[in-house]
Amino acid sequence: MKIFIISAISADGFIAKDPIAPSTSWTSAEDKKHFSEITKRAGVIVMGAKTFATIGRALPGRKTIVYSNTPINVTGIETTSLAPAELIKQLEQEGFKEVAICGGTTIYTMFMKAGVVDSLYLTIEPVIFGSGIPLFKETLDIKMELLNFEKRGQSIFAEYKIV
Ligand SMILES: NC(=O)c1ccc[n+]([C@@H]2O[C@H](COP(=O)([O-])OP(=O)(O)OC[C@H]3O[C@@H](n4cnc5c(N)ncnc54)[C@H](OP(=O)(O)O)[C@@H]3O)[C@@H](O)[C@H]2O)c1
């Protein structure tokens, strides 16, 4: 089972300017294509309720799981409040081989702190926010290996493995 974080970040490490900004409003066409390809390959995406609120629907071709303490009544959405390891166990039993953790900072941080993340796909976009929502919001001490990087358009696509 491969658990990965997928995120677009500004060149100064932010995932958004503010909590209600859709994550796609400032990202490149190349990143949208990359996100679609990688998450469809996994078949299951996990996000927090605030990120979901900026999307508002299930994404086609992917099981969409939303973390919330209140059930979300939208077609195709499964709401959860399971601990990361429990959710992963459930998805493994359902036959998934990869899980895409799609944000926001609360969900990225919760999965990273749970020690279940294997790798990160980061798209570095050529923008600077100066302030905003960071990729992670708690202290972490994680070492990674750079597996791949590629320039597409004006974006850098990097894949890291946690060591
Ligand atoms: N650049 C990118 O790639 C990217 C990707 C994703 C998101 N984002 C950005 O990230 C921002 C949102 O991040 P965020 O941290 O504010 O919100 P978030 O992680 O999307 O969602 C937080 C919500 O998840 C629910 N939640 C969290 N932990 C839970 C648990 N253990 N059990 C049950 N529910 C739980 C709670 O919802 P309830 O209050 O409903 O209980 C909480 O309010 C947005 O600006 C978005 O655009 C950027």
The ligand as an SDF file (V2000), in Angstrom:
LIG
                    3D

 48 52  0  0  0  0  0  0  0  0999 V2000
   -2.5010   23.6530   -2.9690 N   0  0  0  0  0  0  0  0  0  0  0  0
   -3.0350   22.4700   -2.7570 C   0  0  0  0  0  0  0  0  0  0  0  0
   -2.5900   21.4800   -3.3470 O   0  0  0  0  0  0  0  0  0  0  0  0
   -4.1690   22.3290   -1.7920 C   0  0  0  0  0  0  0  0  0  0  0  0
   -4.7530   21.0870   -1.6270 C   0  0  0  0  0  0  0  0  0  0  0  0
   -5.8080   20.9660   -0.7270 C   0  0  0  0  0  0  0  0  0  0  0  0
   -6.2510   22.0680   -0.0070 C   0  0  0  0  0  0  0  0  0  0  0  0
   -5.6650   23.2420   -0.1860 N   0  0  0  0  0  0  0  0  0  0  0  0
   -6.1180   24.4100    0.5850 C   0  0  0  0  0  0  0  0  0  0  0  0
   -6.1210   24.0820    1.9620 O   0  0  0  0  0  0  0  0  0  0  0  0
   -7.0750   24.9130    2.6050 C   0  0  0  0  0  0  0  0  0  0  0  0
   -7.8900   24.0850    3.5880 C   0  0  0  0  0  0  0  0  0  0  0  0
   -7.0570   23.5020    4.5620 O   0  0  0  0  0  0  0  0  0  0  0  0
   -7.5610   23.3460    6.0770 P   0  0  0  0  0  0  0  0  0  0  0  0
   -6.4890   22.7360    6.8460 O   0  0  0  0  0  0  0  0  0  0  0  0
   -8.1160   24.6630    6.4980 O   0  0  0  0  0  0  0  0  0  0  0  0
   -8.8220   22.3710    5.9410 O   0  0  0  0  0  0  0  0  0  0  0  0
   -8.9760   20.8330    5.5100 P   0  0  0  0  0  0  0  0  0  0  0  0
   -7.7930   20.0450    5.9430 O   0  0  0  0  0  0  0  0  0  0  0  0
   -9.3810   20.7760    4.0790 O   0  0  0  0  0  0  0  0  0  0  0  0
  -10.2690   20.4280    6.3520 O   0  0  0  0  0  0  0  0  0  0  0  0
  -10.2890   20.5370    7.7670 C   0  0  0  0  0  0  0  0  0  0  0  0
  -11.5780   19.8960    8.2490 C   0  0  0  0  0  0  0  0  0  0  0  0
  -11.4720   18.4850    8.1620 O   0  0  0  0  0  0  0  0  0  0  0  0
  -12.2310   17.8960    9.1910 C   0  0  0  0  0  0  0  0  0  0  0  0
  -11.3500   17.0780   10.0080 N   0  0  0  0  0  0  0  0  0  0  0  0
  -10.0330   17.2700   10.2740 C   0  0  0  0  0  0  0  0  0  0  0  0
   -9.5640   16.3020   11.0800 N   0  0  0  0  0  0  0  0  0  0  0  0
  -10.6120   15.4740   11.3210 C   0  0  0  0  0  0  0  0  0  0  0  0
  -10.7620   14.2880   12.0680 C   0  0  0  0  0  0  0  0  0  0  0  0
   -9.7470   13.7400   12.7200 N   0  0  0  0  0  0  0  0  0  0  0  0
  -11.9880   13.7030   12.1010 N   0  0  0  0  0  0  0  0  0  0  0  0
  -13.0290   14.2430   11.4160 C   0  0  0  0  0  0  0  0  0  0  0  0
  -12.9310   15.3570   10.6840 N   0  0  0  0  0  0  0  0  0  0  0  0
  -11.7490   15.9710   10.6490 C   0  0  0  0  0  0  0  0  0  0  0  0
  -12.8920   19.0140    9.9900 C   0  0  0  0  0  0  0  0  0  0  0  0
  -14.1360   19.2210    9.3480 O   0  0  0  0  0  0  0  0  0  0  0  0
  -15.5250   19.5100   10.1430 P   0  0  0  0  0  0  0  0  0  0  0  0
  -15.3220   20.8940   10.6500 O   0  0  0  0  0  0  0  0  0  0  0  0
  -16.5780   19.3950    9.0880 O   0  0  0  0  0  0  0  0  0  0  0  0
  -15.6500   18.4870   11.2200 O   0  0  0  0  0  0  0  0  0  0  0  0
  -11.9360   20.1780    9.7050 C   0  0  0  0  0  0  0  0  0  0  0  0
  -12.5760   21.4260    9.8450 O   0  0  0  0  0  0  0  0  0  0  0  0
   -7.9140   25.5620    1.5020 C   0  0  0  0  0  0  0  0  0  0  0  0
   -7.4980   26.8960    1.3350 O   0  0  0  0  0  0  0  0  0  0  0  0
   -7.5470   24.7860    0.2740 C   0  0  0  0  0  0  0  0  0  0  0  0
   -7.6270   25.5420   -0.8990 O   0  0  0  0  0  0  0  0  0  0  0  0
   -4.6340   23.4200   -1.0740 C   0  0  0  0  0  0  0  0  0  0  0  0
  1  2  1  0
  2  3  2  0
  2  4  1  0
  4  5  1  0
  4 48  2  0
  5  6  2  0
  6  7  1  0
  7  8  2  0
  8  9  1  0
  8 48  1  0
  9 10  1  0
  9 46  1  0
 10 11  1  0
 11 12  1  0
 11 44  1  0
 12 13  1  0
 13 14  1  0
 14 15  2  0
 14 16  1  0
 14 17  1  0
 17 18  1  0
 18 19  2  0
 18 20  1  0
 18 21  1  0
 21 22  1  0
 22 23  1  0
 23 24  1  0
 23 42  1  0
 24 25  1  0
 25 26  1  0
 25 36  1  0
 26 27  1  0
 26 35  1  0
 27 28  2  0
 28 29  1  0
 29 30  1  0
 29 35  2  0
 30 31  1  0
 30 32  2  0
 32 33  1  0
 33 34  2  0
 34 35  1  0
 36 37  1  0
 36 42  1  0
 37 38  1  0
 38 39  2  0
 38 40  1  0
 38 41  1  0
 42 43  1  0
 44 45  1  0
 44 46  1  0
 46 47  1  0
M  CHG  2   8   1  16  -1
M  END
$$$$
